[in-house]
Amino acid sequence: MASISLRGVQKAYGDGALVIRDVDLEIGENEFCVFLGPSGCGKSTLLRMIAGLEDVTDGDLSIDGRLVNDVPAAQRGVAMVFQSYALFPHMTVFENMAFGLKLAKTPKDEIDRKVREAARILQLEALLDRRPKALSGGQRQRVAIGRAIVRQPGVFLFDEPLSNLDATLRGQTRIEIARLHKQFAKASVVYVTHDQIEAMTLADKIVLLHAGKDTERYGSIAQIGAPLELYHRPKSRFVAGFIGSPRMNFLPGRVQSIDPQGVLVTLDDTGENVHVPVSGEGLQAAQPVTLGVRPEHLELLDASSAANDAAVLTRTVSLIEQLGEHSYVHLDQPGGAALIAKAPGDTRLVPGDEARLRVPRAACHLFTEDGFAAASLESVEHYA
């Protein structure tokens, strides 16, 4: 098993521009850590630095307590699974999986044992004599994972391993990877993806990375935490908008008043009031803010339903996306910000209907002009 430590790690290329900035990160033994973020945020670059395929421009990178900045990739005790599978087309499945062991001059009988055990776990036993061209995409990815498993490394590195698979195979392979991590409990995993479903379902810890100008302003890391921590307690508007699908609704407003129970916000476009249970520290009356609430936390009320002391917004239905089990209702208000609400699949609303939306207090988030979240009151639990 091995832990990974990054202290002040930065990466710059020839023009001197930093693509990885001020990364401080600890990945513990047996931890499944996912690097998540938009395209161009440096997820794969950071992974390749851990693997030894990219140099560290500044800072310290340690694996299992050993500084590895200048240690060659082959001597770091890591195994990497690539997006493109990277299988040798002229070799059989067995030969591909055994390749690294042969380079390490592992005894023949031990190679045979390790390859066949990995093939059994990955359900590849019947395919050991086939070449990659005779395999499906999912089977090729399992071979690439098997090639990493047989080396029994302290760290597994996955670089968007499911992006070339169709939706069904992605789901199946995601489950297999989660199961494998439990079976090989001594190994730590670092996994790169832009798919938040993969991140939320696989990770013990998510490292969400900034991109573009936000990297220069705030550093590469937007937030580190368990999946539900990022979902329920985003530290910034960027995190709140990136985690969750559809994305969080954002409504511009101003601070109306502050009391011990939270902050009363008046929406700019409609004049509606919403009380948000956050600390008013650092806020003042008339200050511009942004109210955030997720589509799944908005409750559509019928004409006779009471709001139970929660805020109620009124909007006109403009579009309904019917997805079977549930629907996404798009709502507009002349002069007001658009909203999306999640509703049951059998909702009877149609475009043109007026809808009332209950906004639970504890489901609300508040963001200041600089994009940071106002602190939640410790006495108030987040909506679940």
C-alpha positions in Angstrom: 0.0 0.0 0.0 1.1 3.6 -0.6 0.0 7.1 0.2 0.6 10.1 -2.1 1.6 13.6 -1.0 1.8 16.7 -3.1 3.2 19.9 -1.5 3.2 23.2 -3.5 3.2 21.2 -6.7 3.2 23.3 -10.0 3.6 22.5 -13.6 4.7 24.9 -16.4 5.6 24.3 -20.0 8.0 26.1 -22.3 6.2 29.4 -22.3 6.3 29.6 -18.5 2.5 29.5 -18.1 1.4 27.4 -15.1 -1.1 24.7 -16.0 -1.0 23.3 -12.4 -0.8 25.8 -9.7 -0.2 25.5 -5.9 -1.5 21.9 -5.4 -1.4 20.7 -1.8 -3.0 17.2 -1.6 -2.8 14.1 0.6 -4.2 10.8 -0.8 -4.2 8.1 1.9 -3.6 4.4 1.7 -6.5 2.5 0.3 -8.2 5.7 -0.8 -10.1 6.1 -4.0 -9.4 9.7 -5.1 -11.0 11.1 -8.2 -9.6 14.1 -10.1 -12.7 15.9 -11.6 -13.1 19.1 -13.6 -13.8 20.7 -16.9 -11.7 20.1 -20.0 -8.3 21.8 -19.8 -8.2 22.0 -16.0 -5.1 19.8 -15.8 -6.6 16.6 -14.5 -4.5 14.3 -16.7 -1.4 16.4 -16.4 -1.6 16.0 -12.6 -2.1 12.3 -12.9 0.9 12.0 -15.3 3.0 13.9 -12.8 2.2 11.2 -10.2 3.0 8.5 -12.7 6.3 10.1 -13.7 5.3 10.8 -17.3 5.5 14.6 -16.7 8.2 16.5 -14.7 7.3 18.5 -11.6 8.2 22.1 -12.2 8.1 23.1 -8.5 7.1 21.5 -5.2 7.5 18.0 -3.7 5.8 14.8 -4.8 6.1 11.8 -2.5 4.8 8.3 -2.8 4.8 6.1 0.4 6.9 8.8 2.1 9.6 8.8 -0.6 10.3 11.9 -2.6 9.9 10.9 -6.3 10.3 14.1 -8.2 13.4 12.7 -10.0 12.5 9.0 -9.8 11.7 7.3 -13.2 8.2 6.1 -13.8 9.2 2.4 -13.8 10.6 2.8 -10.2 7.6 4.5 -8.6 5.5 1.4 -7.8 2.5 2.6 -9.8 0.5 1.1 -12.6 -1.5 3.2 -15.1 -4.6 2.4 -17.2 -4.9 4.7 -20.2 -8.0 6.0 -22.0 -6.8 4.4 -25.3 -6.2 0.9 -23.7 -2.6 0.9 -25.1 -2.6 -2.8 -25.9 -0.1 -4.5 -28.2 -2.1 -5.5 -31.2 0.2 -8.4 -32.1 0.0 -10.0 -28.7 -2.7 -12.2 -27.2 -4.6 -11.1 -24.1 -2.4 -13.4 -22.0 0.8 -11.8 -23.5 -0.5 -8.3 -23.0 -1.3 -8.9 -19.4 2.1 -10.7 -18.8 4.2 -8.1 -20.6 5.2 -6.0 -17.5 5.9 -9.1 -15.4 8.2 -10.4 -18.2 10.1 -7.1 -18.2 10.6 -7.5 -14.5 12.0 -11.0 -15.1 9.2 -12.6 -13.0 9.4 -16.5 -13.0 7.3 -18.1 -15.6 5.1 -20.1 -13.2 4.4 -16.9 -11.2 3.5 -15.0 -14.3 1.0 -17.7 -15.3 -0.5 -17.8 -11.9 -0.9 -14.0 -11.6 -2.3 -13.6 -15.1 -4.9 -16.4 -14.7 -6.0 -15.1 -11.3 -6.5 -11.5 -12.8 -8.3 -13.0 -15.8 -10.6 -14.9 -13.4 -11.4 -11.8 -11.5 -12.1 -9.8 -14.7 -14.0 -12.6 -16.4 -11.4 -12.9 -19.2 -10.5 -16.5 -18.8 -12.1 -17.5 -22.1 -10.3 -14.7 -24.0 -6.7 -15.3 -23.1 -5.7 -16.6 -26.5 -7.4 -13.8 -28.5 -5.8 -10.7 -29.8 -7.2 -7.1 -29.1 -8.8 -6.8 -32.5 -11.1 -9.7 -31.6 -12.3 -8.0 -28.4 -15.0 -5.5 -27.7 -14.2 -2.1 -26.2 -15.2 -3.2 -22.7 -13.1 -6.4 -23.0 -10.1 -4.4 -24.1 -10.5 -2.0 -21.2 -10.6 -5.0 -18.8 -7.4 -6.4 -20.3 -5.8 -3.0 -19.7 -7.0 -3.1 -16.1 -5.7 -6.7 -15.8 -2.3 -5.7 -17.0 -2.1 -3.2 -14.2 -3.5 -5.6 -11.6 -0.9 -8.4 -12.1 1.8 -6.0 -11.1 0.2 -5.6 -7.7 1.3 -1.9 -7.4 0.8 0.3 -4.4 -1.0 2.9 -6.5 -3.4 2.4 -9.5 -3.7 5.4 -11.9 -6.7 5.6 -14.2 -6.8 8.2 -17.0 -10.5 8.5 -18.1 -10.7 4.7 -18.7 -14.4 4.7 -19.6 -14.6 7.6 -22.0 -14.4 5.4 -25.1 -17.2 3.1 -24.0 -20.9 3.4 -24.7 -23.3 4.3 -21.8 -24.2 0.6 -20.9 -20.5 -0.5 -20.8 -19.5 2.5 -18.8 -22.0 1.6 -16.2 -20.9 -2.0 -16.1 -17.2 -1.3 -16.0 -17.7 1.4 -13.4 -19.2 -1.3 -11.1 -16.3 -3.6 -11.9 -13.7 -1.0 -10.9 -15.5 -0.3 -7.7 -15.6 -4.0 -6.9 -11.9 -4.4 -7.8 -10.9 -1.6 -5.4 -12.6 -3.5 -2.6 -10.9 -6.8 -3.5 -7.4 -5.1 -3.8 -7.9 -3.2 -0.6 -4.2 -2.5 0.0 -3.9 -0.3 -3.1 -4.7 3.4 -3.5 -6.5 4.6 -6.6 -6.2 7.9 -8.4 -8.9 8.2 -11.1 -9.3 11.0 -13.7 -12.7 11.8 -15.2 -14.9 14.6 -16.5 -18.0 12.6 -15.7 -19.4 13.5 -12.3 -21.5 10.3 -12.1 -18.3 8.3 -12.1 -16.8 10.7 -9.5 -19.8 10.6 -7.2 -20.3 6.8 -7.3 -16.6 5.7 -7.2 -14.8 8.3 -5.0 -13.9 8.3 -1.4 -12.5 11.8 -2.1 -13.0 14.2 -5.0 -10.5 16.8 -6.0 -12.4 19.3 -8.1 -10.0 21.4 -10.3 -10.4 24.9 -11.7 -9.8 25.8 -15.3 -8.7 29.0 -17.1 -8.5 32.3 -15.3 -9.9 30.7 -12.1 -6.6 28.7 -11.8 -4.6 31.9 -11.9 -6.8 33.6 -9.3 -7.5 30.7 -6.8 -5.0 28.0 -7.6 -5.8 24.7 -9.4 -7.9 23.1 -6.7 -11.5 24.4 -6.2 -12.5 22.0 -3.4 -11.5 18.7 -1.9 -13.9 16.5 -0.1 -16.2 13.5 0.0 -18.8 13.4 -2.8 -21.7 14.4 -0.7 -19.7 17.2 1.0 -19.2 18.8 -2.4 -22.8 18.3 -3.2 -24.3 19.7 0.0 -21.6 22.1 1.0 -20.0 23.7 -2.1 -17.4 26.3 -1.2 -18.0 28.4 -4.3 -20.4 29.0 -7.1 -18.1 27.1 -9.4 -18.3 24.0 -7.3 -22.1 24.3 -6.9 -22.6 24.6 -10.6 -20.3 21.8 -11.6 -21.6 19.2 -9.1 -25.1 18.1 -9.9 -27.1 17.6 -13.1 -29.0 19.6 -14.2 -26.8 22.3 -12.7 -27.9 24.3 -9.7 -30.3 27.2 -10.4 -28.7 30.6 -9.7 -30.9 33.7 -9.0 -29.4 37.2 -8.6 -30.6 39.1 -5.6 -29.7 41.5 -2.8 -29.4 41.2 1.0 -32.7 42.5 2.5 -31.9 41.9 6.1 -29.8 39.7 8.5 -30.9 38.0 11.6 -29.6 35.2 13.9 -31.4 32.6 11.8 -29.9 33.6 8.4 -30.2 36.1 5.6 -33.3 37.4 3.9 -32.6 37.8 0.1 -34.8 39.7 -2.3 -34.6 38.5 -5.9 -33.6 41.3 -8.3 -36.0 40.4 -11.1 -39.2 39.5 -9.3 -38.9 41.0 -5.8 -39.7 37.6 -4.2 -38.1 37.0 -0.8 -36.2 33.9 0.3 -34.8 33.3 3.7 -31.4 31.5 3.6 -30.0 29.8 6.7 -26.5 31.0 6.4 -24.2 33.2 8.5 -24.6 36.9 7.8 -21.0 37.5 8.8 -19.3 39.8 6.3 -22.6 40.6 4.6 -24.5 43.9 4.7 -27.9 45.2 3.6 -28.3 45.8 -0.1 -25.2 43.8 -1.0 -25.5 41.9 -4.3 -25.6 38.1 -3.8 -26.7 35.0 -5.8 -29.2 32.5 -4.4 -28.6 28.9 -5.4 -31.0 26.0 -5.2 -30.8 22.6 -7.0 -33.6 21.4 -9.4 -34.2 18.3 -7.3 -34.9 20.4 -4.1 -37.6 22.6 -5.7 -41.1 21.3 -4.9 -43.9 21.9 -7.3 -47.1 22.8 -5.4 -50.7 22.4 -6.5 -53.2 25.1 -5.9 -54.3 23.8 -2.5 -50.8 23.0 -1.1 -49.4 25.1 1.7 -45.7 26.1 1.7 -45.1 25.4 5.4 -43.3 28.6 6.0 -40.9 28.1 3.1 -40.5 30.6 0.3 -42.7 30.2 -2.8 -41.7 31.3 -6.3 -44.2 31.7 -9.1 -43.1 30.9 -12.7 -44.6 29.9 -16.0 -43.8 26.5 -17.5 -41.9 26.9 -20.8 -40.7 23.3 -21.5 -40.9 19.9 -20.1 -38.3 17.2 -20.6 -40.0 13.8 -19.9 -37.4 11.1 -19.0 -39.7 8.4 -17.8 -39.1 8.1 -14.1 -38.9 11.9 -13.7 -39.3 15.0 -15.7 -37.4 18.3 -15.8 -39.7 21.3 -15.8 -38.2 24.5 -17.3 -39.9 27.7 -15.9 -39.6 31.3 -16.9 -40.9 34.6 -15.6 -41.0 37.8 -17.6 -38.0 39.7 -16.4 -36.9 36.9 -14.1 -34.2 34.3 -14.1 -35.2 30.9 -15.6 -35.5 27.9 -13.3 -35.4 24.1 -13.7 -37.3 21.9 -11.3 -37.3 18.1 -11.1 -40.8 16.6 -11.0 -42.4 13.1 -11.1 -42.4 11.5 -14.6 -46.2 11.6 -14.7 -46.5 15.4 -14.1 -49.5 16.9 -15.8 -48.0 20.3 -16.3 -47.9 21.6 -19.8 -46.1 24.7 -21.3 -48.0 27.8 -20.5 -49.2 26.6 -17.0 -48.4 28.8 -14.0 -46.5 26.8 -11.4 -45.8 27.5 -7.7 -42.4 26.3 -6.4 -41.7 25.7 -2.7 -38.1 26.5 -1.9 -37.0 24.7 1.3 -34.9 27.0 3.5 -32.2 24.4 4.1 -31.8 23.6 0.4 -30.7 27.2 -0.3 -27.1 28.4 -0.9 -25.9 31.9 -1.0 -22.9 33.2 -3.0 -21.2 36.6 -2.8 -20.0 38.6 -5.8 -16.6 37.0 -5.7 -18.2 33.6 -6.1 -17.6 32.2 -2.6 -20.4 30.6 -0.5 -21.7 32.2 2.6 -21.0 29.9 5.6 -23.9 27.7 6.7 -25.2 28.0 10.2 -24.0 25.0 12.2 -27.4 24.5 13.8 -29.1 24.0 10.4 -28.8 20.7 8.6 -28.7 20.7 4.8 -31.7 19.5 2.9 -31.4 15.8 1.9 
